[in-house]
Amino acid sequence: MKKTSTALVVLRQRIFLKILLLLCWFWGSAAPVPAAILSKANNHIVTSGSAHYSTWLAASAPVFTPEKYVFSLSEDIFPGTTIGKVKATDAARETLIYTITNGNTNQTFTLDAVSGVLKLGKKLNYHTQSTYQLTVQATNTANQTSETTVTVAVTQATGEALLNKITWSSAANQPYIFYEGQGEVVNNKWYTFSGFDALKGFTPTSRAYVYDPKVNTWSPIAPMPPMNGTKYGGITHAGFTTDQTDIYFAGGYTANASGKGQILGTSEVWKYVVAENRYERLPDLPRVSAAGQLEYLNGQLHYIAGTDRKLQIDLGDHYVLDLGNLAAGWDTLAPLPSPRQHAGSAVYQGKIYFIAGQTGHDEGSVSSKLVHVYDPATDSWTRLADIPAPAGTPGIAHISSSVVVLDNQILVLGGEYAFTKGTRRVSAYTPATNTWTELSGLPMIMRGGVGAIIDGKIYYTGGKGVKATISGVPVSDQSIKQLTWVNTTNNADIKPLTANDTVNLAALATSRLSIRATTSPDTVGSVVFELSGTQTHSQLENKMPYALFGDTRTNKYTAWAPKPGAYTLKVTPYSLAGGKGLAGPTLTVKFTVIDSLVTQLQSTTSRRYAISTLKSGAKVYTDRTYQALTVPEFLQNATFIQVPNDDKSNTSDSVFSFYLNRAATVYVAYDSRGTTLPAWLSNWQKVDSQVDINSPKNKHLVLYRQQFAPGKITMGGNRAAPAAGTLNNYFVIIQSEIVPAAIVTNNQSGLEVISKSPASLNAYPNPNKPGSKVTLELDNLKQNEEIQLTLYDISGQALLNQSAVSDGKGKANAEISLAKITKAGLYLIQVKSGTGNQQIKLLVE
């Protein structure tokens, strides 16, 4: 037999393995190779062939799927949040190692080397960097690599909103007078540093504090480190900035060697590591400077302008330090066109805004109104609209730590317009329009203090001779003009909701309600409702109509069934959707909901009348202990009026009155010993039921009834002419004609709200008795129209369904059996037809 060469065997094995690999790819790179194929492969692979196979597989570099990644993040997400995952595979399906090799500015992101999970490592700021281009590399065990690009777009948390005015209030004072200090916000806490020592005059102090707005307290942090070769810490007139994780400062006036004065300048640069409460030295500035501005942008520190007090010159210097390459030190960029110091600055949408300032010092200083913007893309400066200054003054200065960014505006808080002359002014610059607006001023003159934005609120602390801290709530001109009660069954307005309003459900056509807010202007960004009290509810509305419980896609209000009780409703308009942007004034309304069928009870006697609920055991008189022993089922828990039994001999035609808030049947429980009724009661219908009480002389009270429309009802005397025989006073029971909400709103039944219909419906006898029959007469229907009849109990449960057909004249008669009704009570018959829906209450005694 002819032998096959080793080379040919290896070649065959390679071909077989390539086919095997293609099959693996066909089943999916992550799927296991079928056992049958593995078995066949093992039978054909010799040791040398396996080595060649491994070498061949290892020759394939990892491949990313997809080739590129794009993520979008809001700047307000927290560090530690998972952003996404990168994934690569190689032919050998080995474990790969992932690394970020480029673009991770200031180590903002972290990447798990094994899983490829990308997380946020540091707080984001849309203005200081809105886009990151990360290069991620995957490496296999053969040290072969491939790369992918991960683009992370940062979006502004609050969007666009124009500030109109500010409402100021007090916050916790600084522990000491705080003047010419500095500060920054990290993780919603406010860190302030140094300033002139209130106990030593013009000597920088090493004291530093952190303010927590949640508890409104200042707490000490690590004192500032010794600087300028002295043993004393502390600095004023320094440039301060933050990368949202740590705080940086450069230049400034430091304490002198004696600790009782100041050195007017330094080249030192430091970082305060917030998480570790310590200071760390960074590369020095190229020259000694003070009263310049420091800003963080795209992973770099920019130190701009300032003063050299030794040479008595104003500086326009512009230096930059790459925090990712500290060894390279500071580099030089385009200088500020108009050298000055004691200015303010801010980073907005990737550009540095340098605002106002002064030239010269003390009595020889002249404030400036110049505003410039630096574009790092072109390394160039552009002059913008001047900042408004008080009349007759050249500009504003001493604002180095009191310029802040809020939404789409840059705010300048306080400052000096001349040496020792401070101002309360608050100016807002809108970059989109290159315009300035004057806002609500500070509550006091504050210069040389520190400003901040925390959770959308404006803060300012310190200043010359000041240790006060104030907070300001930005508000817009949007407002809530009116709140209105709405009937959700037909979207009709009921009445305005006003302060301390009382709403009686019994007086309304429905208990399915909502409250709508009318705004000024008619359309706002959003409206937030906060309801507290007997029931609580929160609602965010982004579109009209702005309703307490929202509305459906067909613009039908979502119903609320309020429970009786006390409520407080707070309604706030916002300039942006989602309850974001600037808030307008909150409208707060307190109101009470009641459900009283009877109100305005008044009597012409001096004795007490009262409204109560009738049930077995209830007192029926206000001046006796007599109780109701038995009450007909259909009157259980009905409203009734307790009367004084001592008014039993009253002969007047008008003894007491009350107001019915909706149509009702009024029952009079009259002494069964009466032989002649008073004239006012003589035309009432006698009911085949009675109420028993535990009176020792007479236990039985006979019921008479009459239906009334809403309005005032006046009741006559117990012995008004020609009454005779009665010895106990009567009392009054009231039962609403409105079908209980449990029936109307029961989703388990087919019952519908009555619609207007030309058809008429009568039922007799009514009242009726259990087990008997009721006849229905219908008229004004269409000819030969099908009719659906349904009998419901008080809970909305359907007891009987049957159908009928109208005749050629549009009339129909139907008979309904009450065989399934075994107890007295209130029932409902509903008739549904093409002409409309009708329903009628049936009383079974």
GUVOVEX-889373 format. One record per residue (C-alpha): residue in three letters; x, y, z. Coordinates in steps of 0.5 Angstrom, whole numbers, plus 500, padded with zeros to 3 digits. Each point is the difference from the previous one (the first is absolute). Layout:
alaXYZ/...
//
This chain:
met500500500/lys503507498/lys502504506/thr497507500/ser505506502/thr500504507/ala499506496/leu494498496/val497497507/val501507503/leu497503494/arg494496500/gln499502507/arg501507499/ile495500495/phe495496504/leu501505506/lys499506496/ile493496498/leu499499507/leu501507502/leu495502494/leu495496503/cys501503507/trp499507497/phe494497497/trp497498507/gly503506503/ser506502503/ala498500507/ala496493499/pro504493502/val502496494/pro495494499/ala503494504/ala500495493/ile504505497/leu505501506/ser500492500/lys502500492/ala505505501/asn504496506/asn500494495/his504504495/ile504505504/val507497501/thr505504505/ser503504495/gly494501497/ser497503506/ala506505501/his499502493/tyr493501502/ser501505506/thr505504496/trp495501495/leu495502504/ala504505504/ala502503494/ser493504500/ala500506504/pro494502504/val494503496/phe495505504/thr493500498/pro497505499/glu506503497/lys499507503/tyr496502507/val496506501/phe496502507/ser497506502/leu500502508/ser497506504/glu505504504/asp496498506/ile501493500/phe504497506/pro507497500/gly500493500/thr494500495/thr501494495/ile500504493/gly500493495/lys505495498/val505498495/lys501493497/ala505497496/thr501493498/asp506496497/ala500494496/ala503496506/arg494503504/glu505501505/thr499505506/leu502507498/ile503506504/tyr497507499/thr503507501/ile499507498/thr506502497/asn498507498/gly495506501/asn498499507/thr501507502/asn502500508/gln498493501/thr492501499/phe499493498/thr501493503/leu500494496/asp500493503/ala506496496/val497494500/ser492501499/gly501506496/val495504504/leu501508499/lys498504506/leu500507502/gly506502505/lys499507501/lys495505500/leu498503493/asn499507498/tyr497502493/his504507500/thr507497501/gln499494496/ser494498496/thr504495496/tyr505494501/gln503496495/leu503494503/thr504495497/val499493503/gln505494498/ala499493501/thr506495501/asn500492499/thr505496503/ala504500494/asn501508502/gln496501493/thr496506501/ser494504496/glu497507502/thr493503500/thr498507501/val495501505/thr496507500/val497503506/ala496506499/val498504506/thr493504500/gln498506505/ala496497506/thr495506500/gly500503493/glu498507498/ala497505504/leu500507501/leu501503507/asn495506502/lys501501507/ile502497507/thr497499507/trp505501505/ser500497507/ser505499506/ala505494501/ala505498505/asn505505501/gln507499499/pro504498507/tyr504507499/ile500506495/phe502497494/tyr503505495/glu504499494/gly500493500/gln498495495/gly496494499/glu497494496/val494495500/val502492499/asn494495501/asn495505502/lys505503506/trp503507500/tyr507500502/thr503507502/phe507502501/ser504505504/gly499507499/phe502506505/asp501498507/ala494503504/leu505500506/lys506503497/gly498505494/phe503499494/thr503493501/pro498494496/thr497495505/ser501492499/arg493499502/ala495496495/tyr493498501/val495495496/tyr493502500/asp494495499/pro494503498/lys496494502/val501501507/asn502508499/thr507499504/trp507502499/ser505495502/pro508501501/ile504496495/ala508499500/pro503507500/met504503494/pro507498500/pro506505501/met502503494/asn506505497/gly505497504/thr496502507/lys497496505/tyr494503499/gly494498496/gly494504497/ile499503493/thr496506497/his500503493/ala501493497/gly497497494/phe495494502/thr497495496/thr497492500/asp500494496/gln494498504/thr504495504/asp506504503/ile501508501/tyr506504497/phe503506501/ala506505498/gly503506501/gly498505505/tyr502504507/thr503495505/ala501501508/asn507503501/ala506497504/ser497503506/gly493498499/lys498507501/gly500503493/gln500498493/ile504498494/leu497503494/gly501495495/thr502492499/ser501496495/glu498494503/val494495498/trp497495504/lys494495500/tyr496498506/val498493499/val493500503/ala499493501/glu506500505/asn499506503/arg508502498/tyr504505496/glu505498494/arg505504497/leu500501492/pro505503495/asp501508502/leu497505495/pro506503495/arg500507504/val497503507/ser493502499/ala494502504/ala493502499/gly499496494/gln495495498/leu501492499/glu495496496/tyr500492499/leu498498492/asn501494497/gly505497505/gln504506500/leu501506505/his500507497/tyr503506504/ile498506497/ala502508502/gly502502507/thr505505502/asp507500502/arg500505506/lys508500501/leu500503493/gln493504501/ile498497493/asp493497498/leu501493496/gly497497494/asp504494500/his496493499/tyr503494502/val498493499/leu501493504/asp498493497/leu498496506/gly501494497/asn508502498/leu502504506/ala507499499/ala500504494/gly498506504/trp497506498/asp499503493/thr498506497/leu494502496/ala497507497/pro500505505/leu494504503/pro500506495/ser499505506/pro504498506/arg496501506/gln499497507/his495499506/ala495498494/gly495494499/ser500494496/ala496494498/val500494495/tyr494499496/gln499495494/gly507499499/lys502507500/ile503505506/tyr497506501/phe504506504/ile496505503/ala502507502/gly505501505/gln505506502/thr506503498/gly505503506/his499499507/asp496503506/glu499508499/gly503500493/ser496494498/val495501494/ser494495499/ser499497493/lys494498496/leu503496495/val498493498/his504495496/val499492498/tyr506495499/asp499495495/pro505494501/ala498498493/thr503506496/asp505502506/ser497507500/trp496505504/thr494504497/arg497506504/leu492500502/ala495505502/asp502504506/ile498498507/pro495505503/ala503505505/pro497504505/ala498507497/gly506505500/thr505494501/pro505497496/gly499492501/ile500495505/ala505496504/his502496506/ile496494497/ser505495499/ser496495504/ser493502499/val498498493/val496494499/val497496494/leu492499501/asp497496494/asn501505494/gln503506504/ile506502503/leu498504507/val505506503/leu498501507/gly502506504/gly507503499/glu503507500/tyr499506495/ala506504504/phe505499505/thr496498507/lys493501496/gly496494500/thr493498496/arg494496501/arg500499492/val498493497/ser502500493/ala498494495/tyr504499494/thr496496494/pro506497495/ala495498495/thr497508499/asn507503503/thr495504504/trp500502508/thr494501504/glu499502507/leu497496505/ser498500508/gly506503503/leu503497507/pro496502506/met507504502/ile506503497/met505494500/arg507500496/gly506496501/gly495494502/val499493496/gly494498496/ala498493498/ile494496497/ile498494504/asp494496498/gly497506495/lys501505506/ile504506500/tyr505501506/tyr504505503/thr504501506/gly505505503/gly503506498/lys503506503/gly498500507/val495495499/lys499493502/ala493499498/thr498495495/ile494501495/ser496495495/gly496502494/val495496497/pro499502492/val493501498/ser497501494/asp494505497/gln496494499/ser494499505/ile494496502/lys494505499/gln495496502/leu498493502/thr493497498/trp496494502/val498496494/asn494495499/thr504494497/thr494496497/asn499506495/asn506504501/ala496506502/asp503505505/ile496500507/lys503506503/pro506504502/leu504497506/thr502505505/ala504501506/asn496497506/asp495497496/thr495495502/val497495495/asn494496501/leu500494496/ala492499501/ala499507497/leu504498493/ala497496494/thr506495501/ser505498505/arg505498494/leu504506500/ser507503499/ile503507501/arg503504494/ala505505500/thr500506495/thr507503499/ser503507498/pro502499494/asp495495498/thr505495499/val506499504/gly506495500/ser496495506/val496501506/val501496506/phe494498505/glu501498507/leu494498504/ser500498507/gly495499506/thr495495500/gln502497494/thr507501496/his502501493/ser506503496/gln499501493/leu505503494/glu496503494/asn504502494/lys495502495/met493503501/pro495499503/tyr504500507/ala496496504/leu501497507/phe499493498/gly502501492/asp496498494/thr499495495/arg502500493/thr493502498/asn501506505/lys495497505/tyr502502507/thr502494504/ala495500506/trp501501507/ala495498506/pro502504505/lys499498507/pro497505505/gly505503504/ala506506500/tyr504501495/thr506504498/leu502501492/lys507503498/val500501492/thr507503497/pro501502493/tyr507498497/ser503503494/leu502493497/ala497493499/gly501495506/gly499505506/lys507503498/gly503507498/leu497506504/ala495500504/gly494505501/pro497502506/thr496494504/leu493501501/thr498497506/val492499502/lys497496506/phe493498499/thr495495503/val496494497/ile493499503/asp495495498/ser494503503/leu493499497/val497505505/thr503506502/gln498507503/leu495497505/gln497506504/ser494500505/thr495505503/thr501497507/ser505501505/arg501492500/arg505496497/tyr499497493/ala506496497/ile502496494/ser502493501/thr500493497/leu494495501/lys502493502/ser497495505/gly503503507/ala500507498/lys497505504/val494503497/tyr499506505/thr505506502/asp497500507/arg498493501/thr504493500/tyr495497496/gln503495495/ala498497493/leu499493501/thr498498493/val501504494/pro498497493/glu505498495/phe500505495/leu500506505/gln506497504/asn506505500/ala496505497/thr500507502/phe495503506/ile499506504/gln500499507/val494504504/pro499502507/asn494496502/asp498506505/asp498504493/lys494494499/ser495505502/asn502505495/thr494503495/ser504504496/asp500499492/ser508502500/val504496506/phe506499496/ser503500493/phe506497497/tyr503500493/leu500494495/asn507500496/arg497495495/ala493497498/ala498495506/thr494497503/val498502507/tyr497496505/val496502506/ala500495506/tyr493502503/asp497497507/ser496495498/arg495502506/gly498506495/thr493500498/thr500506496/leu506503496/pro503507500/ala498503493/trp507501498/leu501492500/ser493498498/asn502500492/trp506495502/gln500493497/lys499495506/val505494500/asp499493502/ser506500504/gln502503507/val505502505/asp500497507/ile503504506/asn501498507/ser495506503/pro496497506/lys493503498/asn501498492/lys505496496/his497501493/leu501506495/val496499494/leu504503493/tyr498505495/arg504502494/gln500505495/gln505502495/phe504507499/ala504503495/pro506503503/gly499507504/lys497502507/ile495495503/thr496503506/met497496505/gly493501504/gly499499508/asn498493502/arg493502502/ala499506495/ala493500498/pro496495500/ala504495503/ala498496506/gly502494504/thr507500499/leu505500507/asn507500497/asn503504495/tyr502498493/phe506500497/val503500493/ile504495496/ile503502493/gln502496494/ser503502494/glu497499493/ile507499497/val502493499/pro506498504/ala507501497/ala501493502/ile495498494/val502505495/thr507499500/asn500492501/asn505498495/gln497493501/ser493501498/gly498503493/leu496506503/glu502506497/val499507501/ile493503498/ser500503493/lys495505498/ser495497496/pro493502498/ala497493502/ser496500507/leu500495505/asn495498506/ala500495505/tyr494497504/pro498499505/asn506503503/pro501499506/asn499493499/lys501494504/pro505494500/gly498494496/ser495504496/lys500503493/val501507497/thr497503493/leu504504496/glu497505495/leu505503495/asp498505495/asn503505494/leu504494498/lys502498492/gln495496497/asn502492501/glu506502504/glu504495504/ile500501508/gln505497505/leu497500507/thr504499506/leu499500508/tyr506502504/asp500500508/ile504505504/ser507498499/gly499500492/gln499492500/ala495498494/leu495496502/leu496499494/asn500501493/gln495500495/ser498503493/ala494503497/val498504493/ser496506499/asp494500496/gly498504494/lys498506504/gly507500503/lys497497507/ala502494504/asn497497506/ala504495504/glu499496507/ile506499504/ser500494506/leu503502506/ala500493502/lys508500502/ile499506504/thr499498507/lys501506504/ala498507500/gly505505498/leu501505494/tyr501497493/leu501503493/ile497498493/gln504502494/val497500493/lys505500494/ser498501493/gly502504494/thr496506502/gly504501506/asn501497507/gln495501506/gln500498507/ile495500506/lys500499507/leu496494503/leu499500507/val498493503/glu497500507/
//
